[in-house]
Amino acid sequence: MGTGPRAGKTILSLGLCRSLTNRDIRVAPFKAICVIQSEYIKDDKYPWYAYGIIHHARAARAPFTTLMNPVAIYTSDFISGELYIHGEPVQRIQLLNEDTLLTDSLNEEVCTLLTRAVENALYELRSTYDYLVIEGASSPSEVAPTEDFPNVYVNTLTRAPILLSASFSRGGSAAAMIGTGLMLPEQLRSRVQGFILTDVRDLQSTLYARQLIERHLQLPFRGAIAHLPLWDGASYSDEEAYEIIARAVENGLNDGLLQNIAIHKSIVSAC
């Protein structure tokens, strides 16, 4: 689970989707709630999902379906947007930050619709695919556990193993990771398999941060994802980008983590 927005969750999820697919494993992405910033809408075919889970589906070479992202929020400004369930508009909503839904602003009927959509989508995908690569939203320590659908509720349903991610280049990764880990709800802590640092230019420079995190959280370091040329504005086709991301994830994960995933066929959560 990420320490917040832009923590590397999407890079990890995309890379896992493409890497497992390249191993001839049928994999589907899943993100319960995706907040899509208005300036990023680029895809005419799937306008409400253009910048979200549709890229994960393409990375997994799986036909896109709204089951992979049952709930989407199309923003109109930083703190509000339109809530969609399976592509149908439901109501205007308030956001806590750029990636977190305030569920206490929803009425009981909408909460029920949202919950059923997430549960049914998970059930159908799990009955169809060998793997789900699950990406959460924002941080699991941003709102009360009872209000957290994309992180806490989804993990309660799936009991998926968890990888915690933080962006090293943005600064404060150790503090963010330690704080997130210490504030995780009890039912999630035992499922955390370790932590990953993303957007790393020099592995040696992460040593002190890694030592701090290991000491305070008693969690193993699972690897570092290198800084990618994609972030520097380099131009690639989608297919080229997915392969670059997959190689970065494969090269960055240590302890044979990816191989163990493929062997044991567990559900992976890069929330």
Residue pairs with C-beta under 8 A, 6 or more apart in sequence:
1 9
1 136
1 139
1 140
1 151
1 162
1 163
1 164
1 165
1 180
1 184
1 188
1 192
1 269
1 271
2 8
2 9
2 136
2 138
2 139
2 164
2 165
2 166
2 180
2 271
3 139
3 164
3 165
3 166
3 167
3 173
3 176
3 177
3 179
3 180
4 99
4 138
4 139
4 142
4 176
5 97
5 98
5 99
5 138
6 167
6 170
7 139
7 165
7 166
7 167
7 176
7 198
8 165
8 166
8 167
8 196
8 197
8 198
8 199
8 225
9 135
9 136
9 165
9 270
9 271
10 56
10 135
11 198
11 225
11 228
11 245
11 248
11 249
12 135
12 163
12 165
12 196
12 198
12 225
12 249
12 270
13 29
13 31
13 56
13 133
13 134
13 135
13 270
14 55
14 56
14 59
14 242
14 245
14 246
15 59
15 225
15 245
15 246
15 248
15 249
15 250
16 27
16 133
16 249
16 258
16 261
16 268
16 270
17 27
17 29
17 56
17 59
17 60
17 133
18 59
18 60
18 242
18 243
18 245
18 246
19 246
19 249
19 250
19 258
20 27
20 60
20 131
20 133
20 261
20 262
21 27
21 59
21 60
21 61
21 62
22 246
23 262
25 130
25 131
25 262
25 265
26 62
26 128
26 129
26 130
26 131
27 60
27 62
27 129
27 130
27 131
27 132
27 133
28 57
28 60
28 62
28 68
28 125
28 128
28 129
28 131
28 132
28 133
29 53
29 56
29 57
29 59
29 60
29 62
29 68
29 69
29 132
29 133
29 134
29 135
30 53
30 68
30 69
30 121
30 122
30 125
30 132
30 133
30 134
30 135
30 154
31 52
31 53
31 56
31 68
31 69
31 134
31 135
31 136
31 137
31 150
32 69
32 70
32 71
32 118
32 121
32 136
32 137
32 149
32 150
32 153
32 154
33 71
33 72
33 73
33 101
33 137
33 149
33 150
34 49
34 52
34 53
34 69
34 71
34 72
34 73
34 137
35 72
35 73
35 75
35 81
35 95
35 98
35 99
35 100
35 101
35 137
36 48
36 49
36 50
36 51
36 52
36 72
36 73
36 74
36 75
37 51
37 75
37 98
38 74
38 75
38 76
40 50
40 51
41 47
41 50
41 51
41 74
42 50
42 51
43 49
43 50
43 51
43 54
46 54
46 64
48 72
48 74
48 84
48 87
49 64
49 66
49 69
49 72
49 87
52 69
52 72
53 64
53 68
53 69
53 135
54 64
54 69
55 238
55 242
56 68
56 133
56 135
57 63
57 64
57 65
57 68
58 64
58 238
58 242
59 242
59 245
59 246
60 133
62 68
62 129
66 86
66 87
66 121
67 120
67 121
67 124
67 125
68 121
68 125
70 85
70 86
70 117
70 118
70 120
70 121
71 83
71 84
71 85
71 114
71 117
71 118
71 149
72 83
72 84
72 87
73 81
73 82
73 83
73 84
73 93
73 95
73 101
74 81
74 82
74 84
75 81
75 95
75 98
76 82
78 95
78 98
79 94
79 95
80 92
80 93
80 94
80 95
81 92
81 93
81 95
82 89
82 90
82 91
82 92
82 93
83 89
83 90
83 91
83 92
83 93
83 101
83 106
83 110
84 90
85 113
85 114
85 117
86 117
90 110
90 113
91 106
91 110
93 101
93 102
93 105
93 106
94 102
94 105
95 101
95 102
96 102
96 142
96 143
97 138
97 142
98 138
99 137
99 138
100 137
100 138
100 139
100 142
100 143
101 137
101 149
102 143
102 147
103 111
103 114
103 143
103 147
103 149
104 147
106 114
114 149
115 149
115 153
118 149
118 153
118 154
118 157
119 157
122 132
122 154
122 157
122 158
125 132
126 132
126 158
126 267
130 265
131 261
131 265
131 267
131 268
132 158
132 160
132 267
132 268
133 268
133 269
133 270
134 154
134 155
134 158
134 160
134 267
134 268
134 269
134 270
134 271
135 270
135 271
136 150
136 151
136 154
136 155
136 269
136 270
136 271
137 150
137 151
137 271
138 150
138 151
139 151
139 180
140 148
140 151
140 152
140 180
140 183
140 184
140 185
140 188
140 271
141 179
141 180
141 183
141 184
142 148
145 152
145 185
145 187
146 152
150 271
151 188
151 271
152 185
152 187
152 188
154 269
154 271
155 162
155 187
155 188
155 191
155 269
155 271
156 187
158 267
158 269
159 191
160 191
160 266
160 267
160 268
160 269
161 191
161 192
161 193
161 266
161 267
161 268
161 269
162 188
162 191
162 192
162 193
162 269
162 271
163 192
163 193
163 194
163 195
163 196
163 222
163 268
163 269
163 270
163 271
164 177
164 180
164 181
164 192
164 194
164 195
164 196
164 219
165 195
165 196
165 197
165 198
165 270
166 173
166 176
166 177
166 180
166 195
166 196
166 197
166 198
167 173
167 197
167 198
167 199
168 197
168 198
168 199
168 200
168 205
168 206
168 209
168 224
169 199
169 200
169 201
169 227
170 199
173 197
173 209
174 208
174 209
174 212
174 213
177 195
177 209
177 213
177 217
178 212
178 213
178 216
178 217
181 189
181 192
181 195
181 213
181 216
181 217
181 219
182 216
182 217
184 192
191 269
192 219
193 220
193 222
193 257
194 219
194 220
194 221
194 222
195 213
195 217
195 219
195 220
195 221
195 222
196 221
196 222
196 223
196 224
196 225
196 252
196 253
197 206
197 209
197 210
197 221
197 223
197 224
197 225
198 224
198 225
199 225
199 226
199 227
199 228
199 231
200 206
200 224
200 225
200 226
200 227
200 252
201 226
201 227
203 224
206 224
210 221
213 219
213 221
214 220
214 221
220 255
221 254
222 253
222 254
222 255
222 257
223 252
223 253
223 254
223 255
223 257
224 252
225 248
225 249
225 252
226 248
226 251
226 252
228 244
228 245
228 248
229 236
229 244
230 236
230 241
230 244
230 245
236 244
249 258
250 258
261 268
